Structures are given as C-alpha cells and as structure tokens.
Amino acid sequence: MWTLKSTIRLFVSAWLLCLLLACGSTAHAETMYQISEEELTTLEQDLNQLAKNNETKQQLLTEQREQLEAVQKELTASKVLNEATQKSLERANQSLTELEKEARHKVQVKARQRNLWIGATALMMYAYIKGK
C-alpha cells in the first residue's frame, strides 16, 4: 500500500537520482600535461629569475618613492624660501621707492635754495651797481 511517506521517499529518491545524473554529466576531468624534468627545471629557473627581478624592481620603486618624498620636501622648503624672498624684495622695492621720493624732494629743495640764492645775489649786485 502506498502511503504518503513512501510517495515522498520515492519522489526524493527520484530527485536525487536526477541530480546525480545531471551533476555527473556536467563534470569535467582536468586535462593532464606532462613535462620533462629539463623543462621543469627551466620553468623553476625562470620563476626564480622573475622573483628576483620583481624584488629588484620593488626595491627600486621603494628607493624612488623615498627620493620623490625628499624632492617634495625640498620643493616645499624652496617654495617657503621663495615666498620669504619675494616678500623681502617687495619691502626693498617699497623702501627704494620711498628713498627715491625723498631724493627728488631734496633735489627740489636744493634747486629752490640755489634759485633763491641766485635771485638774492642778483638783487644784491643790482643794488650794489645802482648804489655806485
């Protein structure tokens, strides 16, 4: 007599069988390759050489990063120095401009004094000549 339990068992068994058949039909065997001992030795030597090259390149990269950091620090210091120099030049230029104004003023004062003395001398000579 078929009971619900036996029907479920039959159904589960059929389902598992289908599942195993489906998985079994899609399974692939790995392809096997054979190489000689000489070829294996060559491959190992090549891998070792590549590992050495990689290590050398990594060391070089590390050195270049360190150099780049040093150059960046120098560049930053140069920028700071350049800004300080620029400010100093601006102050010097401002001082020279002020000195130039003062020098022009002194020249103008001296020119006026000279012209005043020339005028006073001319008047005194005129008065001296008229008095004779």
TORKOL-4160 file (C-alpha; in steps of 0.2 Angstrom, whole numbers, padded with zeros to 4 digits, m for minus):
132
<pt num="1" X="0000" Y="0000" Z="0000"/>
<pt num="2" X="0006" Y="0017" Z="m0005"/>
<pt num="3" X="0007" Y="0029" Z="0009"/>
<pt num="4" X="0012" Y="0047" Z="0009"/>
<pt num="5" X="0029" Y="0043" Z="0017"/>
<pt num="6" X="0033" Y="0030" Z="0004"/>
<pt num="7" X="0027" Y="0043" Z="m0010"/>
<pt num="8" X="0039" Y="0056" Z="m0003"/>
<pt num="9" X="0053" Y="0044" Z="m0002"/>
<pt num="10" X="0051" Y="0039" Z="m0020"/>
<pt num="11" X="0050" Y="0057" Z="m0025"/>
<pt num="12" X="0065" Y="0062" Z="m0015"/>
<pt num="13" X="0075" Y="0046" Z="m0022"/>
<pt num="14" X="0070" Y="0051" Z="m0040"/>
<pt num="15" X="0075" Y="0069" Z="m0037"/>
<pt num="16" X="0092" Y="0064" Z="m0030"/>
<pt num="17" X="0095" Y="0052" Z="m0045"/>
<pt num="18" X="0091" Y="0065" Z="m0057"/>
<pt num="19" X="0103" Y="0077" Z="m0048"/>
<pt num="20" X="0117" Y="0065" Z="m0048"/>
<pt num="21" X="0115" Y="0061" Z="m0066"/>
<pt num="22" X="0114" Y="0080" Z="m0070"/>
<pt num="23" X="0130" Y="0083" Z="m0060"/>
<pt num="24" X="0139" Y="0068" Z="m0066"/>
<pt num="25" X="0136" Y="0073" Z="m0084"/>
<pt num="26" X="0142" Y="0091" Z="m0082"/>
<pt num="27" X="0158" Y="0086" Z="m0073"/>
<pt num="28" X="0174" Y="0088" Z="m0082"/>
<pt num="29" X="0190" Y="0079" Z="m0080"/>
<pt num="30" X="0205" Y="0091" Z="m0078"/>
<pt num="31" X="0217" Y="0090" Z="m0093"/>
<pt num="32" X="0234" Y="0082" Z="m0088"/>
<pt num="33" X="0250" Y="0089" Z="m0095"/>
<pt num="34" X="0267" Y="0080" Z="m0095"/>
<pt num="35" X="0283" Y="0090" Z="m0095"/>
<pt num="36" X="0301" Y="0083" Z="m0094"/>
<pt num="37" X="0312" Y="0086" Z="m0079"/>
<pt num="38" X="0323" Y="0098" Z="m0090"/>
<pt num="39" X="0308" Y="0109" Z="m0094"/>
<pt num="40" X="0303" Y="0109" Z="m0076"/>
<pt num="41" X="0320" Y="0114" Z="m0071"/>
<pt num="42" X="0319" Y="0128" Z="m0084"/>
<pt num="43" X="0302" Y="0134" Z="m0078"/>
<pt num="44" X="0309" Y="0134" Z="m0060"/>
<pt num="45" X="0324" Y="0144" Z="m0065"/>
<pt num="46" X="0313" Y="0156" Z="m0075"/>
<pt num="47" X="0301" Y="0158" Z="m0060"/>
<pt num="48" X="0316" Y="0161" Z="m0048"/>
<pt num="49" X="0323" Y="0174" Z="m0060"/>
<pt num="50" X="0306" Y="0183" Z="m0061"/>
<pt num="51" X="0305" Y="0183" Z="m0042"/>
<pt num="52" X="0322" Y="0191" Z="m0041"/>
<pt num="53" X="0318" Y="0204" Z="m0055"/>
<pt num="54" X="0302" Y="0208" Z="m0045"/>
<pt num="55" X="0311" Y="0210" Z="m0029"/>
<pt num="56" X="0324" Y="0221" Z="m0038"/>
<pt num="57" X="0310" Y="0232" Z="m0045"/>
<pt num="58" X="0301" Y="0233" Z="m0029"/>
<pt num="59" X="0317" Y="0239" Z="m0021"/>
<pt num="60" X="0320" Y="0252" Z="m0035"/>
<pt num="61" X="0302" Y="0258" Z="m0033"/>
<pt num="62" X="0304" Y="0260" Z="m0014"/>
<pt num="63" X="0320" Y="0270" Z="m0017"/>
<pt num="64" X="0312" Y="0281" Z="m0030"/>
<pt num="65" X="0297" Y="0284" Z="m0018"/>
<pt num="66" X="0309" Y="0289" Z="m0005"/>
<pt num="67" X="0318" Y="0301" Z="m0017"/>
<pt num="68" X="0302" Y="0308" Z="m0023"/>
<pt num="69" X="0297" Y="0312" Z="m0005"/>
<pt num="70" X="0314" Y="0320" Z="m0002"/>
<pt num="71" X="0312" Y="0331" Z="m0018"/>
<pt num="72" X="0294" Y="0335" Z="m0012"/>
<pt num="73" X="0301" Y="0341" Z="0005"/>
<pt num="74" X="0314" Y="0351" Z="m0004"/>
<pt num="75" X="0301" Y="0359" Z="m0016"/>
<pt num="76" X="0291" Y="0364" Z="m0001"/>
<pt num="77" X="0306" Y="0371" Z="0008"/>
<pt num="78" X="0310" Y="0381" Z="m0008"/>
<pt num="79" X="0293" Y="0387" Z="m0010"/>
<pt num="80" X="0293" Y="0394" Z="0008"/>
<pt num="81" X="0310" Y="0402" Z="0005"/>
<pt num="82" X="0304" Y="0409" Z="m0012"/>
<pt num="83" X="0289" Y="0417" Z="m0003"/>
<pt num="84" X="0300" Y="0424" Z="0010"/>
<pt num="85" X="0312" Y="0431" Z="m0003"/>
<pt num="86" X="0298" Y="0438" Z="m0013"/>
<pt num="87" X="0291" Y="0447" Z="0002"/>
<pt num="88" X="0309" Y="0454" Z="0006"/>
<pt num="89" X="0311" Y="0460" Z="m0012"/>
<pt num="90" X="0294" Y="0469" Z="m0011"/>
<pt num="91" X="0299" Y="0478" Z="0005"/>
<pt num="92" X="0316" Y="0483" Z="m0003"/>
<pt num="93" X="0307" Y="0489" Z="m0018"/>
<pt num="94" X="0295" Y="0499" Z="m0007"/>
<pt num="95" X="0310" Y="0506" Z="0003"/>
<pt num="96" X="0319" Y="0511" Z="m0013"/>
<pt num="97" X="0303" Y="0520" Z="m0019"/>
<pt num="98" X="0302" Y="0530" Z="m0003"/>
<pt num="99" X="0320" Y="0534" Z="m0004"/>
<pt num="100" X="0318" Y="0540" Z="m0022"/>
<pt num="101" X="0304" Y="0551" Z="m0017"/>
<pt num="102" X="0314" Y="0558" Z="m0003"/>
<pt num="103" X="0329" Y="0561" Z="m0015"/>
<pt num="104" X="0318" Y="0570" Z="m0028"/>
<pt num="105" X="0311" Y="0581" Z="m0014"/>
<pt num="106" X="0329" Y="0585" Z="m0008"/>
<pt num="107" X="0334" Y="0589" Z="m0026"/>
<pt num="108" X="0319" Y="0601" Z="m0027"/>
<pt num="109" X="0323" Y="0609" Z="m0011"/>
<pt num="110" X="0341" Y="0612" Z="m0016"/>
<pt num="111" X="0336" Y="0619" Z="m0033"/>
<pt num="112" X="0324" Y="0631" Z="m0024"/>
<pt num="113" X="0338" Y="0636" Z="m0012"/>
<pt num="114" X="0350" Y="0638" Z="m0027"/>
<pt num="115" X="0337" Y="0649" Z="m0037"/>
<pt num="116" X="0334" Y="0659" Z="m0021"/>
<pt num="117" X="0352" Y="0662" Z="m0019"/>
<pt num="118" X="0355" Y="0667" Z="m0037"/>
<pt num="119" X="0340" Y="0679" Z="m0036"/>
<pt num="120" X="0346" Y="0686" Z="m0019"/>
<pt num="121" X="0364" Y="0688" Z="m0027"/>
<pt num="122" X="0357" Y="0696" Z="m0042"/>
<pt num="123" X="0347" Y="0708" Z="m0032"/>
<pt num="124" X="0362" Y="0712" Z="m0021"/>
<pt num="125" X="0373" Y="0715" Z="m0037"/>
<pt num="126" X="0359" Y="0726" Z="m0044"/>
<pt num="127" X="0358" Y="0736" Z="m0028"/>
<pt num="128" X="0377" Y="0737" Z="m0027"/>
<pt num="129" X="0378" Y="0743" Z="m0045"/>
<pt num="130" X="0364" Y="0755" Z="m0043"/>
<pt num="131" X="0372" Y="0762" Z="m0027"/>
<pt num="132" X="0388" Y="0767" Z="m0036"/>
